[in-house]
Amino acid sequence: MSTLSLLLVPPAGIPLFAVQLAAGIAWEGRMWRRAPTPAHRHLFAGVGIFLVSFTIWLLDITRVACRPDNHLVTGHAVWHVLNAISITQLYWFYAASADTAQDTGSAAPA
């Protein structure tokens, strides 16, 4: 939905992504309060790494910490690397959550 919005109405894509992200984090936080598991450490690590990458991206895009003469390491490049690590953490969280759901016999997404 946010990708389609970004294509059709470019200024709406980033805010829509932020709303989807906030809703997802709130949902997972609610699930964590109901039934915390050891796998949640991956969720918290992934969200924390994402927040660091987002901060670096903001500093880069607003030119607070931007060095135009440095084309090897940019804030945008660091943002990509940290997001890849964040996504890996989220994968480990959801993989462990699916394994736990199968072990307990509760419904888990396929």
Contacts in CASP RR format, 6 or more apart in sequence:
PFRMAT RR
TARGET T0000
AUTHOR 0000-0000-0000
METHOD contacts of the structure
MODEL  1
MSTLSLLLVPPAGIPLFAVQLAAGIAWEGRMWRRAPTPAHRHLFAGVGIF
LVSFTIWLLDITRVACRPDNHLVTGHAVWHVLNAISITQLYWFYAASADT
AQDTGSAAPA
1 16 0 8 1.000
1 20 0 8 1.000
2 13 0 8 1.000
2 16 0 8 1.000
2 17 0 8 1.000
2 20 0 8 1.000
5 12 0 8 1.000
5 13 0 8 1.000
5 16 0 8 1.000
6 12 0 8 1.000
6 13 0 8 1.000
6 14 0 8 1.000
6 16 0 8 1.000
25 47 0 8 1.000
28 43 0 8 1.000
32 40 0 8 1.000
32 43 0 8 1.000
37 96 0 8 1.000
37 97 0 8 1.000
37 100 0 8 1.000
38 96 0 8 1.000
39 92 0 8 1.000
39 93 0 8 1.000
39 96 0 8 1.000
39 97 0 8 1.000
39 100 0 8 1.000
40 93 0 8 1.000
42 89 0 8 1.000
42 90 0 8 1.000
42 92 0 8 1.000
42 93 0 8 1.000
42 96 0 8 1.000
43 89 0 8 1.000
43 90 0 8 1.000
43 93 0 8 1.000
45 89 0 8 1.000
46 85 0 8 1.000
46 86 0 8 1.000
46 89 0 8 1.000
46 90 0 8 1.000
46 93 0 8 1.000
47 86 0 8 1.000
48 86 0 8 1.000
49 82 0 8 1.000
49 83 0 8 1.000
49 85 0 8 1.000
49 86 0 8 1.000
49 89 0 8 1.000
50 82 0 8 1.000
50 83 0 8 1.000
50 86 0 8 1.000
52 82 0 8 1.000
53 78 0 8 1.000
53 79 0 8 1.000
53 82 0 8 1.000
53 83 0 8 1.000
53 86 0 8 1.000
54 79 0 8 1.000
56 65 0 8 1.000
56 75 0 8 1.000
56 78 0 8 1.000
56 79 0 8 1.000
56 82 0 8 1.000
57 75 0 8 1.000
57 76 0 8 1.000
57 79 0 8 1.000
58 64 0 8 1.000
59 65 0 8 1.000
59 66 0 8 1.000
59 75 0 8 1.000
60 66 0 8 1.000
60 74 0 8 1.000
60 75 0 8 1.000
60 76 0 8 1.000
60 78 0 8 1.000
60 79 0 8 1.000
61 76 0 8 1.000
65 75 0 8 1.000
66 74 0 8 1.000
66 75 0 8 1.000
67 74 0 8 1.000
97 108 0 8 1.000
98 108 0 8 1.000
98 109 0 8 1.000
101 107 0 8 1.000
101 108 0 8 1.000
102 108 0 8 1.000
END
